[in-house]
Amino acid sequence: QVHLVESGGGLVQAGGSLRLSCAASGRTTSSYKMGWFRQAPGKEREFVAAIYWSGDSTYYADSVKGRFTISRDNAKNTVYLQMNSLKPEDTALYYCAAGWGSFPTNLVNYDYWGQGTQVTVSS
């Protein structure tokens, strides 16, 4: 079992920045991948970014490339999502997820989910 707790969401003006954190506890291993997903009202949950606990591979949705950066601190079992140049269309509930295996951009490949943290970007 893996427990995930997100934090760092809030209200920010367009062009601003936020850093989300996801603290993981429980049965985490170096083979895990960690992902960030988001869901806006009336829309499906979509992939944002992913990283593996081991290695340097990162993955991003086209909509956030160049603006968002995912990183990890293995010692703290924490994954971060630095979000810069935020836009109103980034407004959503952001979820952290963990899972084994490949295909990090597909939400069906994640086994554990946090409760989410709200990000609201005003225009």
GROMACS elastic network, one bead per residue, 0.5 to 0.9 nm:
[ bonds ]
;  ai    aj funct       b0    kb
    1    25     6  0.85395   500
    1    26     6  0.58666   500
    1    27     6  0.55780   500
    1    28     6  0.83528   500
    1   112     6  0.79980   500
    2    24     6  0.67415   500
    2    25     6  0.57278   500
    2    27     6  0.53771   500
    2    28     6  0.65695   500
    2    98     6  0.77735   500
    2   111     6  0.87224   500
    2   112     6  0.64060   500
    2   113     6  0.85889   500
    3    23     6  0.81041   500
    3    24     6  0.56820   500
    3    25     6  0.51907   500
    3    26     6  0.61197   500
    3    27     6  0.84759   500
    3   112     6  0.73160   500
    3   113     6  0.77547   500
    3   114     6  0.72175   500
    4    22     6  0.63359   500
    4    23     6  0.56668   500
    4    25     6  0.66334   500
    4    26     6  0.89501   500
    4    96     6  0.69882   500
    4    97     6  0.73860   500
    4    98     6  0.81311   500
    4   112     6  0.75356   500
    4   113     6  0.64248   500
    4   115     6  0.78392   500
    5    21     6  0.79991   500
    5    22     6  0.54103   500
    5    23     6  0.52653   500
    5    24     6  0.67113   500
    5    25     6  0.87777   500
    5    96     6  0.77345   500
    5   113     6  0.86893   500
    5   114     6  0.54952   500
    5   115     6  0.69473   500
    5   116     6  0.78675   500
    6     9     6  0.83399   500
    6    20     6  0.69712   500
    6    21     6  0.55008   500
    6    23     6  0.65442   500
    6    94     6  0.83759   500
    6    95     6  0.72648   500
    6    96     6  0.65833   500
    6   114     6  0.64424   500
    6   115     6  0.71495   500
    6   116     6  0.60854   500
    6   117     6  0.60388   500
    7    19     6  0.86017   500
    7    20     6  0.57305   500
    7    21     6  0.52356   500
    7    22     6  0.65407   500
    7    23     6  0.84815   500
    7   116     6  0.80766   500
    7   117     6  0.60602   500
    7   118     6  0.89306   500
    8    18     6  0.69896   500
    8    19     6  0.58522   500
    8    21     6  0.60806   500
    8    22     6  0.89227   500
    8   117     6  0.71725   500
    8   118     6  0.85751   500
    8   119     6  0.85422   500
    9    18     6  0.70278   500
    9    19     6  0.75060   500
    9    20     6  0.61850   500
    9    21     6  0.87998   500
    9    93     6  0.86675   500
    9    94     6  0.81003   500
    9   116     6  0.89414   500
    9   117     6  0.52830   500
    9   118     6  0.51937   500
    9   120     6  0.79510   500
   10    18     6  0.78225   500
   10   117     6  0.79846   500
   10   118     6  0.61482   500
   10   119     6  0.50701   500
   10   120     6  0.61384   500
   10   121     6  0.84085   500
   11    18     6  0.89892   500
   11   118     6  0.83096   500
   11   119     6  0.61678   500
   11   121     6  0.59081   500
   11   122     6  0.73434   500
   12    15     6  0.83031   500
   12    16     6  0.60592   500
   12    17     6  0.72348   500
   12    18     6  0.77152   500
   12    86     6  0.80870   500
   12   119     6  0.79140   500
   12   120     6  0.63399   500
   12   121     6  0.50228   500
   12   122     6  0.62675   500
   13    16     6  0.55777   500
   13    17     6  0.84665   500
   13    86     6  0.76654   500
   13    87     6  0.81014   500
   13    88     6  0.82339   500
   13   120     6  0.83250   500
   13   121     6  0.53583   500
   13   123     6  0.61843   500
   14    17     6  0.85350   500
   14    85     6  0.69448   500
   14    86     6  0.53257   500
   14    87     6  0.50244   500
   14    88     6  0.62692   500
   14   121     6  0.56903   500
   14   122     6  0.56743   500
   14   123     6  0.53423   500
   15    84     6  0.70310   500
   15    87     6  0.63966   500
   15   121     6  0.86693   500
   15   123     6  0.88926   500
   16    83     6  0.83274   500
   16    84     6  0.61593   500
   16    85     6  0.54962   500
   16    86     6  0.55326   500
   16    87     6  0.82887   500
   16   121     6  0.83123   500
   17    82     6  0.74734   500
   17    83     6  0.53785   500
   17    85     6  0.62449   500
   17    86     6  0.61886   500
   18    81     6  0.82137   500
   18    82     6  0.61787   500
   18    83     6  0.52413   500
   18    84     6  0.67707   500
   18    86     6  0.82444   500
   18   119     6  0.85232   500
   19    80     6  0.67188   500
   19    81     6  0.55391   500
   19    83     6  0.58886   500
   19    84     6  0.85468   500
   20    79     6  0.82955   500
   20    80     6  0.55028   500
   20    82     6  0.64140   500
   20    83     6  0.78579   500
   20    94     6  0.86636   500
   20   117     6  0.82159   500
   21    78     6  0.66980   500
   21    79     6  0.58000   500
   21    81     6  0.64931   500
   21    82     6  0.87450   500
   21    96     6  0.86117   500
   22    77     6  0.83575   500
   22    78     6  0.53910   500
   22    79     6  0.51003   500
   22    80     6  0.62520   500
   22    81     6  0.84973   500
   22    95     6  0.88268   500
   22    96     6  0.62758   500
   22    97     6  0.87656   500
   22   114     6  0.82152   500
   23    76     6  0.76308   500
   23    77     6  0.59862   500
   23    79     6  0.66383   500
   23    80     6  0.88442   500
   24    27     6  0.88359   500
   24    28     6  0.73646   500
   24    76     6  0.84449   500
   24    77     6  0.54550   500
   24    78     6  0.60040   500
   24    79     6  0.80896   500
   24    98     6  0.86209   500
   25    28     6  0.67358   500
   25    77     6  0.71040   500
   28    31     6  0.82898   500
   28    32     6  0.67760   500
   28    77     6  0.81824   500
   28    98     6  0.86803   500
   29    32     6  0.56282   500
   29    53     6  0.75278   500
   29   100     6  0.89156   500
   30    33     6  0.82692   500
   30    52     6  0.76083   500
   30    53     6  0.50658   500
   30    54     6  0.53939   500
   30    74     6  0.89418   500
   31    52     6  0.69756   500
   31    53     6  0.64047   500
   31    54     6  0.66379   500
   31    99     6  0.86153   500
   31   100     6  0.62906   500
   31   101     6  0.73883   500
   32    51     6  0.87437   500
   32    52     6  0.59185   500
   32    53     6  0.57904   500
   32    54     6  0.79527   500
   32    98     6  0.65891   500
   32    99     6  0.55008   500
   32   101     6  0.71714   500
   33    50     6  0.69106   500
   33    51     6  0.56546   500
   33    53     6  0.60342   500
   33    54     6  0.84885   500
   33    97     6  0.83321   500
   33    98     6  0.57796   500
   33    99     6  0.55143   500
   33   100     6  0.59837   500
   33   101     6  0.73044   500
   33   102     6  0.81592   500
   33   104     6  0.69198   500
   33   110     6  0.82676   500
   34    49     6  0.85096   500
   34    50     6  0.55021   500
   34    51     6  0.53744   500
   34    52     6  0.59990   500
   34    53     6  0.72929   500
   34    79     6  0.74167   500
   34    96     6  0.71933   500
   34    97     6  0.56729   500
   34    99     6  0.67055   500
   34   100     6  0.88507   500
   34   104     6  0.79840   500
   34   110     6  0.83120   500
   35    47     6  0.77303   500
   35    48     6  0.74677   500
   35    49     6  0.56507   500
   35    51     6  0.63951   500
   35    52     6  0.85760   500
   35    59     6  0.88984   500
   35    70     6  0.87603   500
   35    79     6  0.87098   500
   35    95     6  0.81651   500
   35    96     6  0.57663   500
   35    97     6  0.50892   500
   35    98     6  0.63421   500
   35    99     6  0.84929   500
   35   104     6  0.71055   500
   35   105     6  0.78543   500
   35   107     6  0.85491   500
   35   110     6  0.81685   500
   36    46     6  0.88084   500
   36    47     6  0.65185   500
   36    48     6  0.53827   500
   36    49     6  0.52307   500
   36    50     6  0.61844   500
   36    70     6  0.85657   500
   36    81     6  0.77392   500
   36    94     6  0.67959   500
   36    95     6  0.56088   500
   36    97     6  0.62649   500
   37    45     6  0.65090   500
   37    46     6  0.54104   500
   37    49     6  0.70827   500
   37    50     6  0.88237   500
   37    93     6  0.83790   500
   37    94     6  0.57293   500
   37    95     6  0.51110   500
   37    96     6  0.64563   500
   37    97     6  0.75996   500
   37   107     6  0.79322   500
   38    44     6  0.84486   500
   38    45     6  0.54617   500
   38    46     6  0.54446   500
   38    47     6  0.66490   500
   38    48     6  0.67470   500
   38    90     6  0.86215   500
   38    91     6  0.86780   500
   38    92     6  0.57891   500
   38    93     6  0.54065   500
   38    95     6  0.58134   500
   38    96     6  0.87244   500
   38   116     6  0.84841   500
   39    42     6  0.82585   500
   39    43     6  0.62501   500
   39    44     6  0.59584   500
   39    46     6  0.62834   500
   39    91     6  0.85326   500
   39    92     6  0.52146   500
   39    93     6  0.52725   500
   39    94     6  0.65840   500
   39    95     6  0.80897   500
   40    43     6  0.53778   500
   40    44     6  0.73055   500
   40    45     6  0.74162   500
   40    46     6  0.89663   500
   40    89     6  0.87254   500
   40    90     6  0.83765   500
   40    91     6  0.65928   500
   40    93     6  0.62800   500
   40    94     6  0.88065   500
   41    44     6  0.83380   500
   41    92     6  0.72389   500
   41    93     6  0.85224   500
   43    46     6  0.85542   500
   45   107     6  0.82561   500
   46    61     6  0.87815   500
   46   105     6  0.87711   500
   46   106     6  0.85244   500
   46   107     6  0.77930   500
   47    50     6  0.82806   500
   47    60     6  0.78569   500
   47    61     6  0.63739   500
   47   104     6  0.87821   500
   47   105     6  0.58007   500
   47   106     6  0.69500   500
   47   107     6  0.70619   500
   48    59     6  0.82271   500
   48    60     6  0.57849   500
   48    61     6  0.51180   500
   48    62     6  0.85282   500
   48    63     6  0.81254   500
   48    64     6  0.70179   500
   48    68     6  0.86917   500
   48    94     6  0.89241   500
   48   105     6  0.79225   500
   49    58     6  0.72740   500
   49    59     6  0.53040   500
   49    61     6  0.62501   500
   49    64     6  0.82993   500
   49    68     6  0.81486   500
   49    69     6  0.79243   500
   49    70     6  0.65203   500
   49    81     6  0.81159   500
   49   104     6  0.84502   500
   49   105     6  0.74381   500
   50    57     6  0.84447   500
   50    58     6  0.57003   500
   50    59     6  0.50775   500
   50    60     6  0.66890   500
   50    70     6  0.68718   500
   50    71     6  0.88168   500
   50   104     6  0.62039   500
   50   105     6  0.70527   500
   51    54     6  0.84395   500
   51    55     6  0.85041   500
   51    56     6  0.75944   500
   51    57     6  0.60860   500
   51    59     6  0.65337   500
   51    70     6  0.69116   500
   51    71     6  0.71624   500
   51    72     6  0.78329   500
   51    79     6  0.85082   500
   51   104     6  0.78672   500
   52    55     6  0.64140   500
   52    56     6  0.73172   500
   52    57     6  0.66119   500
   52    58     6  0.73127   500
   52    72     6  0.86256   500
   52   104     6  0.87127   500
   53    56     6  0.84585   500
   53    72     6  0.72640   500
   53    73     6  0.87225   500
   53    74     6  0.69930   500
   53    77     6  0.88471   500
   53    79     6  0.89772   500
   54    57     6  0.84291   500
   54    74     6  0.87504   500
   55    58     6  0.89686   500
   58    69     6  0.88088   500
   58    70     6  0.72078   500
   58    71     6  0.83327   500
   59    65     6  0.89677   500
   59    70     6  0.84059   500
   59   104     6  0.76004   500
   59   105     6  0.74101   500
   60    63     6  0.81100   500
   60    64     6  0.66157   500
   60    65     6  0.58918   500
   60    68     6  0.81044   500
   60    69     6  0.83815   500
   60    70     6  0.85128   500
   60   105     6  0.80752   500
   61    64     6  0.56459   500
   61    65     6  0.63306   500
   61   105     6  0.81252   500
   62    65     6  0.53110   500
   62    66     6  0.88343   500
   63    66     6  0.88485   500
   63    67     6  0.86955   500
   64    67     6  0.54141   500
   64    68     6  0.55711   500
   64    69     6  0.86484   500
   64    83     6  0.85055   500
   64    90     6  0.87891   500
   65    68     6  0.61720   500
   65    69     6  0.80789   500
   66    69     6  0.77454   500
   66    84     6  0.87071   500
   67    82     6  0.82194   500
   67    83     6  0.61373   500
   67    84     6  0.51278   500
   67    85     6  0.60840   500
   67    86     6  0.76966   500
   68    81     6  0.66734   500
   68    82     6  0.54653   500
   68    84     6  0.60038   500
   68    85     6  0.84605   500
   68    86     6  0.88913   500
   69    80     6  0.79741   500
   69    81     6  0.56530   500
   69    82     6  0.50545   500
   69    83     6  0.66296   500
   69    84     6  0.84863   500
   70    79     6  0.72224   500
   70    80     6  0.56112   500
   70    82     6  0.63649   500
   70    83     6  0.87990   500
   71    78     6  0.86622   500
   71    79     6  0.57629   500
   71    80     6  0.52403   500
   71    81     6  0.66161   500
   71    82     6  0.81321   500
   72    75     6  0.89466   500
   72    76     6  0.85125   500
   72    77     6  0.75233   500
   72    78     6  0.57731   500
   72    80     6  0.59630   500
   72    81     6  0.88622   500
   73    76     6  0.54592   500
   73    77     6  0.59522   500
   73    78     6  0.53345   500
   73    79     6  0.63017   500
   73    80     6  0.81910   500
   74    78     6  0.65602   500
   74    79     6  0.82190   500
   75    78     6  0.78726   500
   76    79     6  0.86514   500
   79    96     6  0.86525   500
   83    86     6  0.65897   500
   84    87     6  0.89777   500
   86    89     6  0.82478   500
   86    90     6  0.64732   500
   86    91     6  0.87329   500
   86   121     6  0.67564   500
   87    90     6  0.53814   500
   87    91     6  0.75745   500
   87   121     6  0.61266   500
   87   122     6  0.77942   500
   87   123     6  0.75658   500
   88    91     6  0.56281   500
   88   120     6  0.73257   500
   88   122     6  0.57034   500
   88   123     6  0.59816   500
   89    92     6  0.80684   500
   89   121     6  0.75743   500
   90   119     6  0.75403   500
   90   120     6  0.74469   500
   90   121     6  0.67119   500
   91    94     6  0.88489   500
   91   118     6  0.78149   500
   91   119     6  0.53743   500
   91   121     6  0.54422   500
   91   122     6  0.83708   500
   92   117     6  0.85200   500
   92   118     6  0.60938   500
   92   119     6  0.55258   500
   92   120     6  0.65882   500
   92   121     6  0.88474   500
   93   116     6  0.58596   500
   93   117     6  0.55323   500
   93   119     6  0.60735   500
   93   120     6  0.84881   500
   94   115     6  0.87236   500
   94   116     6  0.51737   500
   94   117     6  0.52276   500
   94   118     6  0.60799   500
   94   119     6  0.69357   500
   95   113     6  0.68428   500
   95   114     6  0.58895   500
   95   115     6  0.66447   500
   95   117     6  0.66072   500
   95   118     6  0.89073   500
   96   112     6  0.84313   500
   96   113     6  0.58785   500
   96   114     6  0.54093   500
   96   115     6  0.80103   500
   96   116     6  0.68636   500
   96   117     6  0.88734   500
   97   107     6  0.83577   500
   97   110     6  0.61487   500
   97   111     6  0.72882   500
   97   112     6  0.54718   500
   97   114     6  0.63659   500
   98   109     6  0.86660   500
   98   110     6  0.54052   500
   98   111     6  0.60233   500
   98   112     6  0.51853   500
   98   113     6  0.66262   500
   98   114     6  0.89407   500
   99   102     6  0.89897   500
   99   104     6  0.86132   500
   99   109     6  0.64043   500
   99   112     6  0.65257   500
  100   109     6  0.73736   500
  100   110     6  0.70721   500
  100   111     6  0.77875   500
  101   104     6  0.78761   500
  101   109     6  0.73899   500
  101   110     6  0.87859   500
  102   105     6  0.88280   500
  102   109     6  0.75041   500
  103   106     6  0.59752   500
  103   107     6  0.88251   500
  103   109     6  0.68122   500
  104   107     6  0.75360   500
  104   109     6  0.68642   500
  104   110     6  0.80347   500
  105   108     6  0.89709   500
  105   109     6  0.82055   500
  106   109     6  0.58270   500
  106   110     6  0.78012   500
  107   110     6  0.56032   500
  107   111     6  0.87575   500
  108   111     6  0.77747   500
  110   113     6  0.76854   500
  113   116     6  0.82307   500
  114   117     6  0.87246   500
